Amino acid sequence: MKHTYTVKGMTCDGCTASVKKALKTVEKVKDVSVNLENAEAILEMSEHISIEILQNALSSKYQISEKKKNIFKTTETLNTEEKKSDLKQLFPLFLIFGYIIITSLLLNINPWDMQGFMLDFMGLFYIVFSFFKLLDLKGFPESFKMYDPLAKVVPLYGWVYPFIEVALGLLFLMRIQILIALIFTLVILGITTIGVTKTLLDKKSIQCACLGTALKLPMTKATFIENSIMIFMAIIMLIKTYN
């Protein structure tokens, strides 16, 4: 008999391999196939196995559950539900962006300093986003290399990236070596944005690592927009520096 299960927590091919290997060790399981894009596992078993047994075989990083039966819905309904789901998942990202913007405004509103606002925004952006990446430094590189071109080629880059963000954040907030920080911002976010753009154009369904792996965020246009804002600010600051 075959049963289909939903498996949450998979972010890369390494995850699918780990899940498949773990489930194959369960007694009475004959065969296992795992699909990353659909976040599901199909198990062929000699007799029914409880969810508890399957969950115990997996790492705590993954959660397995019975896949709900398909219900016939119109394309319009499915698209609406998908948009609502994406907005709900992206709420933490929007909330964090709101806090960063408000804090940067309060720091520079009296008297108003546009240049100070942009420097504080970029500094807080790096510090806050690096914090979430450092929460799971072990899992972040695997998710990051799914779409960042440099991290795919140089795995070590994924490990040091959160620390690069911390360093850049401190440089912006402390107003030290601003020119160097701006150039690094254009380079690292430019590389990431290329990978994000390719992922969106290929319509791949993967997890965004912008807030690490602690918060499960889908790769959407919001990821592209957040990087574009930082790149735009860096270009404006560079123009001001040379004028």
N, C-alpha and C positions, 0 to 999 in steps of 0.2 A: 504494500500500500504506500501511496505517496501523500505527503502533507506539505503545504506551503506555509512558511512562517515569515513574519516581519522581523528583521534584525536591525536595531538602531545602534548607532555608534561607529559604524564602518565609514572610514574616510578615504581609504586608498586600497590598492591591490594587495598590499601587505596585510591589511585588515581582513579582506575576504579569504586570503590564504590561511590566516590564523583561525578564523571562524570555521572554515571547512575542515581543517585539521582537528580542531577540538570536537566538533560534532561527530566526526568519523570514529572517535574513540568511544562514543556511547554504545553500550551493548544493544543489540538488535537493530542498529542502524546499518543498512546495507550500502547506501550510496548518498552522497551529498553534492549538491550544486548550489553555488552562491552567486547572486547577482548584485553588484555594488550599486548600479544605477537605480534599480528598483528597491534596494535595501531589503532583499528577501533571500530566503534559503529554502530549497526544495529537498526534503528528506524522503528517501525510500527506506522503509522499515518493515521488519517482519511482523511486528505488532505495535499497537499505539504506545507512545512514550509520553509521559507527562511533561508539561512545560517546566516544572521544577527541576527535573532531571537534566533537561537540555540546558537550562540556565546555569545549573551548577557546573556543567562541563565548560562553560564559557568564562572568559575573563569578566570582571566587574565592569569593564569598559563597554561591553555589549549587552543589550537587552533584547531578549527574544520573546515573541508573542504570536499567537495564532493570527494568521492573516484573515482579515474580514472578507466575507464573500462580496463579490462585485455587485453593485446595484446600478441598474441602467439609468443613466442621467443624460440630459442633453449636453451638447458641447458647450453651450453658453453657461449652463450651471456649473460644469466642471471648471471652466475658465474663471468664473467668479469665485468659486471656492479656493482655487489655486492662488488667486490674487490676495484673498483674505488671509490665507495661510502664510503667504510670503510676508505680508505686512505684519502679521502677528509675530513671526519669527524675527523680523528685522526691528521690532520695537526697541530692544536693548540698544541697538546701534543708533537709532534716532534719538533715544533718551540721552545716551552718552554725548552725542554730537551737540544736543541742546545744552547740556551742562557745560561743555567746553566753550561754546559760543557765549553763554551768559557770563561765565567766569572771566573770559577774555574782555568782554564789554565792561564789566564792573572794574577791572583793573586799569582800564584806560579811558573811562568816560569823563573823568573830571581832573584835568582838562582832557578833551578828546584827542587821542593820539592813534591815528590809523596805522602807522607803522608799528607802534607798540602792540596794537590789537592783533595784527597778523603774526608778529613774532611770538606773542603769548599763545595764540591759537595753535601755531605749529608746534611750539614746545609742549603744550598740554596734550595735544593730539598724540605725539610720540610717547610721552610719559604714560598716559592712560592706556593706550593700545599695547604698549610693551608690557604693562602690568598683567594684562589678561594672557598674553603669550607666555609669560614667565610662570603662570600658574600651572601650566602643563608643558614644560620645556621639552619633555620626552616625546610628547605626541605632536607638538607644533610642527617640527620639520617635515614629518610625513605628510601632513595636510598641505603645508606650504609648497612643497615640491610638486604637488598635483597641478599647479598652474603657474608658478613662478619659473621662468626659463633658466635663470642662473642657479636656483636651488636644485633644479633637475640635474644640471651638469655637475655642480659642486655641492654635494650634500652638506658639507661643513658650513656653507653659507646659511642654511636654514637654522643651524644651531646658534650661530653668532648674531643672526638678524635682530632678535629682541634686544640684545645688548647694544647694537648699533642704534636702535631706536632710543634707548635710554640715553646714550651719549649725545645724540642729536637734540633730544628734548632738553637736556641740561644746557647745551650750547645756546639754544634759542632763548631759554628762560633767563640765563645768566648773562646774555648778550656777549658771548665769547666766540670769536672766530665765526662770525655770522656768515661770511662769504663761503667758507669751507662747508658749513652746515647746509647752505642753500644749494651748493653744487652737488653734495652727497644726496640731498633730497631729490633733486632732478634725476640723478642717476638711478638710485634704488627704486624710487616710486615709478620712474619711467619704465624700468625693466618689468616690474610687477604689473603695471597697467597694460603692457603689451600682452602678458600672459592672461590677464583677466579678459581683455578684449577678445582674444582668440577663443577662450573658454565660452564666452557669451555667444560668439558667432557660431561656434560648433554646437551650441545648445546642449552642452554637457551639464549633467546634474551632479555637482560636487559641493563639498562644504567649503565655505570661505574661512580662511584662517586669520582674518584681520583682527578678530578678538580671540585668537587662540582657539583651543578646542573645548574650553570650559563652557562657552555659549555656542550652541549649534546654529550657525547662520548659513543660509543658502547663498550660493554665488549668484548675485543679481546685478542689475544696473546700479544699485546703490553703492556697491563696491567700487565700480568704475568712477562714479561721481565723487566719492570721498577722496580717491587718489587724485582725480583731476583738480579738485579744489586746492589740495596741497601743492600740486605742480604749478597751478595758476598763481598762487600766492608767492611761491619761490621765484617764478619768473618776474613778477611785479617787483619783488624786493631786489632782485639782481639789477633790474632796470634802474631802480632808484639809487642803488649803490654806485652805478657807473655814471649816472647823470649828476 
